Amino acid sequence: MTNELLQQVRVLDPAAMTDRVADVLIVDGKIEAIADSISEWPTDSQVRDGRGLILGPGLVDLYSHSGEPGFEDRETLRSLQQAAIAGGFTRLNILPDTTPALDNPAGLAWLQDKRQFQLPVQVRAWGALTLGVQGQQMTELAELGAAGVVGFADGRALSSYGLLRRLLEYLQPLQKPVALWPCDPKLTGNGVMREGPESIRFGLPGSPAIAETTAIAALFELVAAIGTPVHIMRVSTARSVELIQVAKERGLPITASTTWMHLLLNSQAIQTYDPNLRLEPPLGNLTDQAALIDGIRQGVLDAIAIDHTPYTYEEKTVAFAEAPPGAIGLELALPLLWQRFVMSGEWTALELWRVLSSNPAKCLQQPVATVAPGQPAELALFDPSQPWVVSGQSLKSLSINTPWLGQELLGQIVQTWCPSS
């Protein structure tokens, strides 16, 4: 293991709320020292000039998708980890919608087998809440909990409130995170973008905001009655942010996240008909986007999720309305969010890093990584001024389904340190 000295690097530690320039010495995979200037270090250390670079705790993704098992041409576990490292992520949490689904202890045992992982990124799985395509039957929740899932999530909408009630009752004693995507499929219908003036102008079926907000309102009534803490996934509307704020003020045990693309884009972008903008939930309108940005800034929304969803070129190269929903993001989120929000002065560097690292860890009930002497080196080193072009050659992901394909970005991860497993 290489010893390293980073000289005069900008150190962000959201847990301690510190932002300073310092020397950082890493010895045997641990942070040995942080000081204004370090004059002595092991002779075998690699010394790096850190001026202009950002060092922070490794990023944590709340939920993403793996192609493996079932669709290895989209993404393998190894390529997923390579993409994570290239994006500064040290922890990944995979949704259970693989083929076969992660709805039983045997499937989880395969995923968690250390022989499957050749890289040190921490990969954990969400255990499925329901069985089958229709999701009308509960999984063996206690068995999955004992098998070591990070928590429980389907990653799809639950259409039966009676089933959801029973799930929350059964999950309460397990004391694990529960992530739910509030969406009423009956209201969504065949919508492929947010219903409104743009959907009419672009001639695409619209999905109304109430498909999300009615489901959130019903879910909050269940949480209030049962008391099981939940995490709200994929918040995409202004009204949803209002409902979450009121629910938190009432003291309901909830956390919430939106995805990075819903912060950067809105439904006007769909005028290009780029199938990589076909997302679920769909991009919101300008008012939704502004509310999500403010929700993150004010802490109503706790974290930013990547929801990395790989698809092959052939799967995505179809008409917009026929494209499967989702886009990749592990390697793109930090540079694009940094340029949009930090470089503009809208958010501080600490605010962005917190909602990508320490806050997601808290939502998952995981230990928060810190940049402090004696702590494991779970770190990401970022160069905000490094230009690079998004291409099949530069991306570590096997898939290239992103609207930024072919564009030059500013900002790239220089190095990621993951604790030894």
N, C-alpha and C positions, 0 to 999 in steps of 0.2 A: 504494500500500500504506500503510495507516494505521499511524502510530507510536502506541504505547500505553504508558501507565504504570499498573501495578497497585500500589496502595498498601496495605501491611500485609496482604498475602495470605498464607495458609498454603501454603508451598511443599514439596511432596513430591518427592523424587528417589530412587527405589529403587536406581538404579545407584550413587549415592554414599551411600545409607543415611542421608539427612538429612531432617529434618522441622523446619522453622523458619518463623517469620513474618518477612517481608521485603518490600521494594519491588522490583518487577521491571519493567525498562524493555525494551520490544521495539521495535526500529528496523529498518525495511526487511526484515521477516520473520526477523530474528535477535534472539537475546537479547543485548542490549547490556550490561546491568548487573544485578546482584542485590546489594542492600545493605540493611543495617538501615534506612537512610533515604536516599533519592535526592533531592537538592535542586535538581538542574539536569537539564532534559530539553528536547528540541526543542519549539519553540513550537507546532508543529502536532500535538502529541501529544494523544491522547484519554486523559484521566485518569479512572481508576475506583477507587472505594473498595472495596478487597478484603477488608475485615474480615468474617470469617465465611465466606469463600469458600476453596475448595481448588484449588490449581494444581499439576498434575502432568503428566508426559509423556503424549502421546496414547496411547490404549488400542490394543491389537493383538489382532485376532480371528484365531484359528488356522484355523478352518474354518466356513464358512457356505454357504448356498445362494442362488443367484440364479434368479429366474424367467426372466430373459432370457439367452439366446435360448430361445424355445419356449413359455413361459408368462408372457407380459408382463402378464397380468391379475393374476398373483400379485405380481410385483415386476419393475420395470425396473432397469437398471443405475443410472439416475439416482435413482430412489426408494431404492435400496439405499444409495447414497452419502449421500443426505439423511438416512436413518435412522442411518447410521454417525456423521455429523457431530453429529446431535442426541443421540447416545449417548456422544460423546467419543472415538470411534474414528477414528484417522488411517490405519490400515492394515487392509485386508480381504483375505482369501484364500479364493477361491471354489472349492468342490468341483466336479468336472468333470461332474456329473450333470445337465447342461443338455440341451436338445433342439435341435440335435444335441449329442452329448456332446463334451467337450473332449479328444478322443482322437487329434487330428492337428494338425500345425503350422498348417494353414489356419484351423481353428477358433480356435486361440490367437491367430493374427495378427489376426483380426477382433476378439477381445476386447481385445487389447492396443493396438489402433489408438487413438491419442490422440483422434481425432475422436469416439469413442464416449463419452468422458468429459468432462463439462462442469464437474465439481467436482474439487478438488485431492486428494481422498482417494486414497491409494495402493491400487489394486486389482490384485491378482495372482491367477493361477489355479494350482490344483493340476492336474498332468497326470494323465490316467487311467492306471491300471495295466493294465486289461484292456479288451477290446472286447466289445460286445454286451450283451444283457440278462443272459445267463447268466455272462458274465465268464470264459470258459474259454480265452481266447487273449490273449497279451500284446500290448500296443500297441508301436509303434516307440519304445522308451524313449529311445534315443540321440537320435532326431530331436526328440522332445518336450523333452528336456533342452536341446538346442541352441536350441530355440525360445523359451526363457526362462521355463519354468514355475518356480514357487516350490519345487516338489518333486513328489512322486508320491503319489497317494491316490485310491482309488475312492469312499470314503465309504460303502461297503457291505461286507458280510462276504464274505471269500474262503473258499469251501468246499473248495477243493482244496489240500491241503498240499504236494502235488507241484508244483503251479503256483507256490505261494508260495515254495517253495525256489528254483525257477528265477528268480523275480522278484528275490529278495534277492541271488542270485549275479550277475545281470545289472546290478542297480542299484548294486552296491558301487563300481565305478570311476567312476560318475557324480558321486559326492560331493554329492548333494542330499538334502534331508529326505525321509523316507519315513514316511507316516502310515497306520496300519492300524487297522481296527476289529475286534478279536477277538470273533467270535461264530460259534457253530456252528448254522446254520439248521436242521439236522436235530434238534437238541435243543430249539431254540426252538419248532418246530412252528407252531401257530396262536396261540401265546400273545400276549396284548395287554397284560398287566401282570405284575409280579413274582409268581411262584408262591409261595404261602404262605397263611396264615390269611385275609388280606384278599381274595385272589383267590377263595377258596371262599365267603367271606361275601358278596362282591359278585356272585358268579355269573359271573365272567369267566374265560376261558382263561388259565392261568398260564404264564409263561416262566421256566424254572428258572435260578437263578444259575449253574449249571454250564455253561449254554450259553456264558457269557462266560469262566468260569475255565478250562475245558478248552481253549478256543481260545488263551487267554493262555499256558497251560503249554506247549502245543505250539509256539506262536510263539517262546517263549523258548529252547526246545531248538534251533530253527532258527537263531536269532540267535547262540546260543553256538557253534554249529558253523560258521556262515558269517562272522559278525563284522560284518555290515552294521548300522549304527545305525538304529533305528526309533523312531517316536513312537507311543505307544499312545493311541488316541482313545476317548472316551466311556466311561471307566472308571465302573462303576456298582455294584460289589459290594464288600463288606468283604473277602472272600477275595481279590479281585483286588488290593486295596491290599497285602495281605500278600505275595502273589506278586511284586508289583513291588518291594516293599522288599527281599525276599530277592534278587531278580535284580540290583538295584542294588548290594547288598552283595557280590555275586559279581563285580561289575565289568562287567556286561553294558552295552553302549552303548545305553541306552534313556532316553527321557523319556516323560512321561505327562500326560494331562489328563482332567478330568471337565467336565461342563457345569454352567452356573450353576444350572439348574433342579433338577439332582440334589442340589445342596447345600442348596437352599431347601425342597424338598418331599420327601415320601416316599409310599409306596403308600396310606397312610391317606387322603390327599387325594382319591383316586379315588372315594371314597364319593359325591361329587357327580356322578359320571359325566360330567364336563365333557370333551368330546372334545379340548379343547386340552391336556389332561393325558395324552393318548395319545402317548407318546414312544417312541423307539427309540435305545438300550435303554430299557426301562420304568423308571419310578421305583423305587428300591430300598425296602427296609423300613427301620425305624428304625435297626437296627444298621448297615445299609449306609450310610445317610445320615451317621450319627455317624462311621463309619470314613472316609468321603470328606472330611468336614470336618477331621478330625484329620490325614488324609493331606496335605491342602493346608497345614495349619498346620506340619506337621513337614517338609515338602519332599519327601515321598515322591511326591506328585503335583506336577508342576512348574507347571502353569498351569490357568486356567479358560477354557474355550472357550464361545462363545455358540451355535454351531450354529444360527444364525438360519435358520428353515425356514418360508417364507411359503406359505400356502394361502388360497384365496378363501373367502368366507363360505359359499358353497354346498358346497364340498368338505368343510368341517369341520362343517357343521351336519347331522350324521348320528349314528346310534347310536355309542357309544364304540368298540365292537369293529370297526366299519366305517370309522372315521375314519382318514385317512392320518396317519402319525406325524410329529410335529414342531410347533414353535411359534416365533413370532418372539421376538426378545430384545435386539436391538442398543440400543434406546432404554430398556430396562427393567432390564438387568442391574446396572449400577452403582448406581442408587438403591436397588434392593431388597437387593443384597448389602451395601451400606454400612449401611443401617438394621438389617439382621439381624446382621451380624458386627462392624462397627466401633462402632456406637452401643451395642451390648450389651457392648462391651469384650472380646469373645472373640478378635478379631484387632485388631492395630494398623492404622492407616490405611496405613502403609507396606507391611505384609504384604499387604493387599488389592490395593493399587495395583501391587505387584510382580508378582502372579500374573495381572494383567490387562494388563500393559504390557511390562516388561523381560523377564520369563520367557518369554512367548510369542514375543518377538522372538528370544531365544536358541534356542528350540526350532526356529525357522525358519531359524536361521543368518543372521539379519539384524542390522544394526547396532542397538544399543540407544539409544533417544532419552534424552537427559539434560536436566535443567534447569540449565544452566550458561552463563556468559557466553561468547559466541562461537559458540554452537551454534544451529542452525536452530530456529525457533519451531515445534516439533511438540508442541503442548500442549493440555490440556483444562482448562477452568475450571468447577468444580462447586460448586453451592450445595446443601449437604446439608439445608437447612431449607426449601427452596422446595416448596410443595405444588402438585400438578397432578393432573388426572383423566385416566386412560388412556381415550382415545376415538378414533374414526375421524378426528376433527378435530384432536386434539393429536398423533397419531402421524404421522410422515413416511412410514413404510412403507405400501405400498398394501394390505397385509393386516392383519387385526386378530385373528388366531388366537393369543390369549393368555388364560390363566385370570385375569389381572388386569384384563381389560376392564371398564370402568365403575367401577373402584376409584380412590380418591385415594391417591397416593403422595407420600412426602416425599423430595426430592432431585431436582435436575435440572441438566443441563449448561447453563451460561450461554453459553459460547463455546468453539469448537474451532479451533485454528490448525493448518493443514496446510502443510508445506513446499511452496514453489512447484515445479511439475513442470517 
